Amino acid sequence: MNYLAHAWLSFNDSAILTGNMISDFVKGKRQYDYPMNIQYGIRLHRAIDTFTDTHEATRQMKSFFQADYRLYAGAFVDIVYDYFLANDITQFKDSTALASFTSNSYQQLSEFSSIFPPAFSSLFPYLQSQDWLSNYQHEWGIEKSFGGLVRRAVYLHESTRAFELFLQHKSSLQSCYNDFFPSLKNHSFHTMNLLLK
């Protein structure tokens, strides 16, 4: 899962949202440096990732990218999931609803900016000003996100082929998402409720 899914699966809890969004930038025991509800968000993020990485739908989606991108196939799939979520009318009835959600997410995150880990603190202004969360709804947004992955990865040198594969197999990828996301949402909601008990 990528940024939009982690934001959406925080269920409008600002502390959970913050922990969920910063989790990849908080290593090991550093999570215990944060307030408890932020820690819950970090744990929720990790539970979401584990569920996603071990699901059959994710394995199927990765298979479209693995021949060309091997271990990076999963990173491309994470971005693809956000495309289908952004366009899922069972989650966001239209682009206005998506825009309202993403704007609210940026506002909620801003309230916790003083405790962002340095790497996320550097990234957040770009995430917000370039509206990454809303832009996942567009094919050009996915192409741009693929390019960003290449810039951050040590052993990736291009994403042109990945975008071609995304377009070529879009219908099959959509089917995988449809089979997967309702169970992920239920798992995430259940996990969050257990954490908050």
MIVO-514708 format. One record per residue: chain; x, y, z of N, C-alpha, C in turn; residue number from 1. Coordinates in steps of 0.2 Angstrom, whole numbers. Layout:
LUMLUM chaine n.east n.north  n.up ca.east ca.north ca.up c.east c.north  c.up num
LUMLUM      A      X       Y     Z       X        Y     Z      X       Y     Z NUM
...
% end
This chain:
LUMLUM chaine n.east n.north  n.up ca.east ca.north ca.up c.east c.north  c.up num
LUMLUM      A      4      -6     0       0        0     0      4       6     0   1
LUMLUM      A      2      11    -3       6       18    -4      2      23     0   2
LUMLUM      A      4      29    -1       1       35     4     -6      35     4   3
LUMLUM      A    -10      35    -1     -17       36    -1    -20      31     3   4
LUMLUM      A    -18      24     2     -22       19     6    -20      19    13   5
LUMLUM      A    -14      21    15     -13       22    22    -17      27    25   6
LUMLUM      A    -17      33    22     -21       38    24    -29      36    25   7
LUMLUM      A    -31      33    20     -39       31    20    -40      26    25   8
LUMLUM      A    -35      22    26     -36       16    31    -34      18    38   9
LUMLUM      A    -34      25    39     -33       28    46    -40      30    49  10
LUMLUM      A    -45      30    45     -52       30    47    -53      37    51  11
LUMLUM      A    -50      42    48     -51       49    50    -49      50    57  12
LUMLUM      A    -44      47    60     -41       48    66    -35      51    65  13
LUMLUM      A    -34      57    67     -28       61    65    -21      58    68  14
LUMLUM      A    -22      56    74     -15       53    77    -14      46    74  15
LUMLUM      A    -19      42    72     -18       36    69    -15      38    62  16
LUMLUM      A    -18      43    59     -16       45    52     -8      47    52  17
LUMLUM      A     -6      51    57       1       53    57      5      47    58  18
LUMLUM      A      4      42    63       8       37    64      8      32    57  19
LUMLUM      A      2      31    54       2       27    48      6      30    43  20
LUMLUM      A      6      37    42      10       40    37     18      41    38  21
LUMLUM      A     20      41    44      27       42    46     30      35    47  22
LUMLUM      A     26      29    47      29       23    49     35      21    46  23
LUMLUM      A     36      22    39      41       19    35     48      23    37  24
LUMLUM      A     47      29    40      53       33    42     54      32    50  25
LUMLUM      A     51      28    53      52       27    60     55      19    61  26
LUMLUM      A     61      19    63      65       12    63     65       9    70  27
LUMLUM      A     63       3    70      64       -1    77     61       2    83  28
LUMLUM      A     65       3    88      62        5    94     61      13    94  29
LUMLUM      A     62      16    89      61       23    88     53      25    89  30
LUMLUM      A     49      19    87      42       20    88     40      22    95  31
LUMLUM      A     44      20   100      42       21   107     43      28   109  32
LUMLUM      A     46      32   105      48       39   106     41      43   105  33
LUMLUM      A     36      40   102      30       44   100     24      43   105  34
LUMLUM      A     20      48   105      14       47   110     10      40   107  35
LUMLUM      A      6      37   112       4       31   111     -1      30   105  36
LUMLUM      A     -5      35   104      -9       34    98     -5      35    91  37
LUMLUM      A      0      38    91       5       39    85      8      32    85  38
LUMLUM      A     10      28    90      12       22    90      7      17    87  39
LUMLUM      A      1      18    89      -4       13    86     -5      14    78  40
LUMLUM      A     -4      20    76      -4       22    69      2      18    65  41
LUMLUM      A      8      18    69      14       15    66     12       7    66  42
LUMLUM      A      9       5    71       8       -3    71      3      -4    66  43
LUMLUM      A     -2       0    65      -7       -1    60     -4      -1    53  44
LUMLUM      A      0       3    52       4        3    45      7      -3    44  45
LUMLUM      A     10      -6    49      14      -12    48     10     -18    47  46
LUMLUM      A      4     -18    50      -1      -23    50     -4     -23    43  47
LUMLUM      A     -5     -17    40      -8      -16    33     -3     -19    28  48
LUMLUM      A      4     -17    29       9      -20    24      9     -27    25  49
LUMLUM      A      9     -30    31      10      -37    31      4     -41    28  50
LUMLUM      A     -2     -38    29      -8      -41    26     -8     -41    18  51
LUMLUM      A     -5     -35    16      -5      -34     9      0     -38     6  52
LUMLUM      A      6     -38     9      12      -42     6     11     -50     5  53
LUMLUM      A      6     -52    10       5      -59    10     -1     -62     6  54
LUMLUM      A     -5     -57     3     -11      -58     0    -10     -61    -7  55
LUMLUM      A    -14     -66    -9     -14      -69   -16    -15     -63   -21  56
LUMLUM      A    -19     -58   -20     -20      -53   -25    -14     -49   -27  57
LUMLUM      A    -10     -48   -21      -4      -44   -22      1     -49   -26  58
LUMLUM      A      1     -55   -24       6      -60   -28      4     -60   -35  59
LUMLUM      A     -2     -60   -37      -4      -60   -44     -2     -53   -47  60
LUMLUM      A     -3     -48   -44      -1      -41   -47      6     -40   -48  61
LUMLUM      A     10     -43   -43      17      -42   -44     20     -46   -50  62
LUMLUM      A     16     -52   -51      18      -56   -57     19     -52   -64  63
LUMLUM      A     15     -47   -64      15      -43   -71     21     -39   -71  64
LUMLUM      A     24     -38   -66      30      -33   -65     37     -37   -64  65
LUMLUM      A     36     -43   -62      42      -46   -59     48     -48   -64  66
LUMLUM      A     46     -50   -70      51      -52   -75     55     -46   -77  67
LUMLUM      A     53     -40   -77      56      -34   -78     59     -31   -72  68
LUMLUM      A     56     -31   -66      58      -27   -61     60     -31   -54  69
LUMLUM      A     59     -38   -55      61      -42   -49     59     -40   -42  70
LUMLUM      A     63     -38   -38      62      -37   -31     58     -30   -30  71
LUMLUM      A     58     -26   -35      55      -19   -35     47     -20   -38  72
LUMLUM      A     45     -26   -40      38      -27   -42     33     -25   -37  73
LUMLUM      A     35     -26   -30      30      -24   -25     29     -17   -24  74
LUMLUM      A     35     -13   -25      34       -6   -25     30      -3   -30  75
LUMLUM      A     30      -6   -36      26       -3   -41     18      -5   -40  76
LUMLUM      A     17     -11   -37      11      -13   -35      8      -9   -30  77
LUMLUM      A     12      -7   -25       9       -2   -20      6       4   -23  78
LUMLUM      A     10       7   -28       7       13   -31      1      12   -35  79
LUMLUM      A      1       6   -39      -5        4   -43    -11       3   -38  80
LUMLUM      A    -10       0   -32     -16        0   -28    -19       7   -26  81
LUMLUM      A    -15      12   -26     -18       19   -24    -22      21   -30  82
LUMLUM      A    -20      20   -36     -23       22   -42    -30      19   -42  83
LUMLUM      A    -31      13   -41     -38       10   -41    -42      12   -35  84
LUMLUM      A    -39      13   -29     -42       16   -23    -45      23   -25  85
LUMLUM      A    -41      27   -28     -43       34   -29    -49      34   -34  86
LUMLUM      A    -49      29   -38     -55       29   -43    -60      24   -41  87
LUMLUM      A    -60      22   -35     -65       17   -32    -71      21   -30  88
LUMLUM      A    -77      20   -33     -83       24   -31    -86      21   -25  89
LUMLUM      A    -84      15   -23     -87       13   -17    -83      16   -11  90
LUMLUM      A    -78      19   -12     -74       23    -7    -74      30    -7  91
LUMLUM      A    -73      33   -13     -74       40   -15    -79      41   -20  92
LUMLUM      A    -85      44   -19     -90       44   -24    -89      47   -30  93
LUMLUM      A    -84      52   -30     -82       56   -35    -75      60   -34  94
LUMLUM      A    -73      63   -38     -66       67   -37    -67      72   -32  95
LUMLUM      A    -73      75   -31     -74       80   -26    -73      77   -19  96
LUMLUM      A    -76      71   -18     -75       68   -12    -68      66   -10  97
LUMLUM      A    -64      64   -16     -57       62   -15    -53      69   -13  98
LUMLUM      A    -55      74   -16     -51       80   -15    -52      83    -8  99
LUMLUM      A    -59      82    -5     -60       84     1    -57      80     6 100
LUMLUM      A    -56      73     5     -53       69    10    -45      70    10 101
LUMLUM      A    -42      72     4     -35       73     4    -33      80     7 102
LUMLUM      A    -37      85     6     -36       91     9    -37      91    17 103
LUMLUM      A    -42      87    19     -42       86    26    -36      82    29 104
LUMLUM      A    -34      77    25     -28       73    28    -22      78    29 105
LUMLUM      A    -21      82    24     -15       87    24    -16      91    30 106
LUMLUM      A    -22      93    32     -23       98    37    -22      94    44 107
LUMLUM      A    -24      88    44     -23       84    50    -16      82    52 108
LUMLUM      A    -12      81    46      -5       79    47     -1      86    49 109
LUMLUM      A     -3      91    46       0       98    48      0      99    55 110
LUMLUM      A     -5      97    59      -6       98    66      0      94    70 111
LUMLUM      A      3      89    67       8       85    70     15      86    67 112
LUMLUM      A     15      91    63      22       92    60     28      93    64 113
LUMLUM      A     27      95    70      32       96    75     35      89    77 114
LUMLUM      A     32      84    76      35       77    78     36      73    72 115
LUMLUM      A     36      75    66      38       71    60     45      69    61 116
LUMLUM      A     47      63    59      54       61    58     57      66    53 117
LUMLUM      A     63      67    53      67       72    48     65      70    41 118
LUMLUM      A     65      64    39      64       62    32     57      63    30 119
LUMLUM      A     52      62    34      45       64    32     44      71    32 120
LUMLUM      A     47      74    37      47       82    37     49      85    31 121
LUMLUM      A     54      82    28      57       85    21     52      83    16 122
LUMLUM      A     49      77    16      45       75    11     38      78    11 123
LUMLUM      A     35      80    17      28       82    17     27      88    13 124
LUMLUM      A     31      93    13      29       99     9     28      98     2 125
LUMLUM      A     31      93    -1      30       91    -8     24      87    -9 126
LUMLUM      A     23      82    -4      17       78    -4     11      83    -4 127
LUMLUM      A     11      88     0       5       92     1      5      97    -5 128
LUMLUM      A     10     101    -7      10      106   -12      8     103   -19 129
LUMLUM      A     11      97   -20      10       94   -27      4      89   -27 130
LUMLUM      A      0      89   -21      -6       85   -20     -5      78   -22 131
LUMLUM      A      0      74   -20       1       67   -22     -5      63   -21 132
LUMLUM      A     -9      64   -15     -14       60   -13    -20      60   -19 133
LUMLUM      A    -22      66   -21     -27       66   -26    -24      64   -33 134
LUMLUM      A    -18      65   -34     -15       64   -41    -15      56   -42 135
LUMLUM      A    -16      52   -37     -16       45   -39    -22      43   -43 136
LUMLUM      A    -27      47   -44     -32       45   -48    -31      46   -55 137
LUMLUM      A    -25      49   -57     -24       50   -64    -18      45   -67 138
LUMLUM      A    -19      43   -73     -13       39   -76     -7      43   -75 139
LUMLUM      A     -7      49   -77      -1       53   -77      2      54   -70 140
LUMLUM      A     -2      53   -65       0       53   -58      4      47   -56 141
LUMLUM      A      1      41   -59       5       35   -58     11      35   -61 142
LUMLUM      A     11      37   -67      18       38   -71     23      42   -68 143
LUMLUM      A     21      47   -65      25       52   -61     28      48   -55 144
LUMLUM      A     23      45   -51      25       41   -45     30      36   -47 145
LUMLUM      A     29      32   -52      34       27   -54     41      30   -55 146
LUMLUM      A     41      36   -58      47       40   -59     50      42   -53 147
LUMLUM      A     46      44   -48      49       45   -41     52      39   -38 148
LUMLUM      A     49      33   -39      52       27   -36     59      26   -39 149
LUMLUM      A     60      27   -46      66       26   -49     71      31   -46 150
LUMLUM      A     69      37   -44      74       42   -41     76      40   -34 151
LUMLUM      A     72      36   -31      74       34   -24     77      28   -23 152
LUMLUM      A     77      24   -28      79       17   -28     86      16   -31 153
LUMLUM      A     90      12   -28      97       12   -30     98       8   -36 154
LUMLUM      A     94       3   -37      95       -2   -43     90      -1   -48 155
LUMLUM      A     86       4   -48      81        5   -53     84      11   -58 156
LUMLUM      A     83      10   -64      85       15   -69     80      18   -74 157
LUMLUM      A     74      15   -74      69       17   -78     62      14   -75 158
LUMLUM      A     57      18   -77      50       15   -75     46      15   -81 159
LUMLUM      A     48      17   -87      44       17   -93     41      11   -95 160
LUMLUM      A     44       5   -94      42       -1   -95     36      -3   -90 161
LUMLUM      A     37      -1   -84      32       -2   -78     26       1   -80 162
LUMLUM      A     26       7   -83      20       11   -84     17       7   -90 163
LUMLUM      A     20       5   -95      18        1  -101     14      -5   -98 164
LUMLUM      A     17      -9   -93      14      -15   -91      8     -13   -87 165
LUMLUM      A      8      -7   -83       2       -5   -80     -4      -4   -84 166
LUMLUM      A     -3      -1   -90      -8        1   -95    -10      -6   -98 167
LUMLUM      A     -5     -10  -100      -7      -16  -104    -11     -21   -99 168
LUMLUM      A    -10     -21   -93     -13      -26   -89    -18     -23   -84 169
LUMLUM      A    -21     -17   -86     -25      -13   -81    -31     -17   -79 170
LUMLUM      A    -34     -20   -84     -40      -24   -82    -39     -29   -77 171
LUMLUM      A    -34     -33   -78     -32      -39   -73    -30     -36   -67 172
LUMLUM      A    -26     -30   -67     -24      -27   -60    -30     -24   -57 173
LUMLUM      A    -35     -22   -60     -42      -19   -57    -45     -25   -54 174
LUMLUM      A    -45     -31   -57     -49      -37   -54    -45     -39   -48 175
LUMLUM      A    -39     -39   -48     -35      -41   -41    -37     -36   -36 176
LUMLUM      A    -37     -29   -37     -39      -24   -32    -46     -26   -30 177
LUMLUM      A    -50     -27   -34     -57      -28   -32    -58     -34   -27 178
LUMLUM      A    -54     -39   -29     -54      -45   -24    -51     -44   -18 179
LUMLUM      A    -46     -39   -17     -42      -38   -12    -45     -32    -7 180
LUMLUM      A    -47     -27    -9     -47      -21    -5    -52     -21     0 181
LUMLUM      A    -58     -24    -1     -63      -25     5    -61     -29    11 182
LUMLUM      A    -57     -34     9     -54      -38    15    -49     -34    18 183
LUMLUM      A    -45     -30    15     -40      -26    18    -43     -21    22 184
LUMLUM      A    -48     -18    20     -52      -12    24    -54     -15    30 185
LUMLUM      A    -58     -21    30     -60      -25    36    -55     -26    41 186
LUMLUM      A    -49     -29    38     -44      -31    42    -41     -25    46 187
LUMLUM      A    -40     -19    42     -37      -13    45    -42     -10    51 188
LUMLUM      A    -48     -10    49     -53       -7    54    -53     -12    61 189
LUMLUM      A    -53     -18    60     -53      -23    65    -46     -22    69 190
LUMLUM      A    -41     -21    66     -34      -20    69    -34     -14    73 191
LUMLUM      A    -36      -8    70     -36       -2    73    -41      -2    80 192
LUMLUM      A    -46      -5    79     -51       -6    85    -47     -10    91 193
LUMLUM      A    -44     -15    89     -40      -19    94    -34     -15    97 194
LUMLUM      A    -31     -11    93     -26       -6    96    -29      -1   101 195
LUMLUM      A    -35       1    99     -37        7   103    -41       5   109 196
LUMLUM      A    -42      -2   110     -45       -4   116    -42      -3   122 197
% end
